[in-house]
Each structure stands twice: as structure tokens, then as C-alpha cells.
């Protein structure tokens, strides 16, 4: 009897081993992946490069979880304002949020370095900063804020638009009423160029331009195109004075409820979606610019010597605000050492 039982146990073990080796252990593996629907909120449209990146993330997660994990995307502020979505994600009522680094720097102060003028000058340099030690250290800081930092999507380099006149030199910016993000460093930077910098929320911008409450604004090409700001602006100058990143964070409360396999699926999917989104953003900028030109927007490049002047004028602003971030990050920014 004992011999027979041992034989049965041995055969069972051999069958289990054979099934595992031939890929029939899917049930055991998927047992770690529960049926879930997770909410992902952002403020962009689905059609924008940022929105397309979010949709790619959802697609990859569904694919790699065999459909068990569904990421439901809520674009265009459907889940509330920036502050509301941050709070909901911290509280576990929302699972993921993707927002500009500017509002997110109210949660993690070191994130504000991404808004500083002249920190990066090329897409390749931006990738080194975001995906290298500095960017990853900043993502890790969300751990103490009831959030999990996952990745950076790209909004692109910020450029100046206005309704008054063509701008091809720093001197020609003087006196322009320019809407800026509600960020002290952004205000001080535009003031250093002798503009009348006016901080204003995003949802007020279109009307403010339409009614000439402000003369101009500064944003990446994708944002200008998405919001149709070219309908209420005549001139654009490709100043590329600052780089815009969006941060994807998850709820720590929700993250702690996930299995290791689920975390792996989400973590790898968000990195692949990040690369897809940045490529899509960079590839679409020329097309979006051409469309806006065809609609009447006058676009000027900014001469290299004027960019150099702008960098010199902005240096005191950069040095001022770097005092408010971690010393190792400040040193790396000043040394431009992003490896």
C-alpha cells in the first residue's frame, strides 16, 4: 500500500514537472494575476501624444496579463483637476495619474528641476536626465508621499507664441504679457527676459488669449496643437527654452495590494509605453507644426546666439532655485552630469 502510494506521488510529481516544462503551468502563473480594472487619469486628449502613450500602456498591460488587468483611461480631466487627481491617487481612490512635472513638484520638490530653463537642450539629453540616476532618484522620492513613481512621458520643449509681433531676439520679448505656469521658477525666468510674466491656470488660457488679457504663452508644440492655441495666436518662436515632462505615478495603497507578477507586468509595460510615447511625440511635432503653419501661424526659429543670451540671463534664476533641491541633484544639474 505504501509502495503504491509512493508510486502515485512520484507519477504526480513527474506529470507536474513535465507540464511545467512544456508551458502548461499557465494556470499557476496567472493565479498571481487577478481580474482587475484600474483607473488612469490625465488632462490631455486621447489623440495627443501623451494620450496615445497612456492608451499604449493600457494595451500592453492587457496583453501581458491575458486580459485580466484592464487599465481604464480617463482623459481630459474627467477625474478632476490636477490637485484632485493627486489626492485621489494618494488615497487609493484612483490607481494612476499622469501630470506635468510642475504640479507634481508640489508633492516631490526635487521634481521642479525639470521646469528650470536650459537644464536640457536636446531630446537625447532629456532621456539621460529622466532615465538616468537623477530622474530615477526623483521617482523614488514618491515612496514617502503615498505614491509610486513609475516613468516619465514627454511633453516636449517649450516655445513662445504671441499676438503682438514676430520675436527673433531676446530684446523683442520685452513688454509682452506672457501667461506662464503657476510655478515661481517659470515666472522668474520669463521676468528675467523682461516680459510681463502672468501666472495663470491652464483652463483660463484660451479665453485669456482670445480676449487679449495676455499677449502670449509658452508651451510645447503638442500642447499648442492639441489646445488649438494657434487659433488665437499669430506668431510662434521656436525658443526651446525649457523641457516639459509628464510623470506617471501609481497609488501606493493599490500598489501594495498587487502581486509581484502584477507589479512586473505594470512596470515593464510603462517603460515600453514611455519609449513609444517619446518616439511618437518627436515624430509628430513636425507634422503638427506644418498643420499650424498651413492655418496661418507664422513660425520663426530662434538664432543660436539669442539662445546663448537667454541662457546667460536665466543663470541667476537657475542658481536661485537649485538651492531648494537636493545638493547632489543641484550639483549634477550645474555640472550637466546626467549619467
Secondary structure, DSSP 8 states (H G I E B T S, - for coil): -HHHHHHHHHHHHHHHHHHHHTTTTHHHHHTTS--EEEEEEESS-TTSHHHHHHHHHHHHHHHHTTTSEEEEEE-TTTT--HHHHHHHHHTTSSSEEEEEHHHHTTTSGGGGGGGSTTS--SHHHHHHHHHSHHHHHHHHGGGGGTEEEEEEEEEEEEEEEESS----SSGGGTT-EEEE-S-HHHHHHHHHTT-EEEE--HHHHHHHHHTTSSSEEEEEHHHHHHTTGGGG--EEEEEEEEEEEEEEEEEHHHHTTS-HHHHHHHHHHHHHHHHHHHHHHHHHHHHHHHHHHHTT-EEEE--HHHHHHHHHHHHHHHHHHHTTS-HHHHHHHHHT---
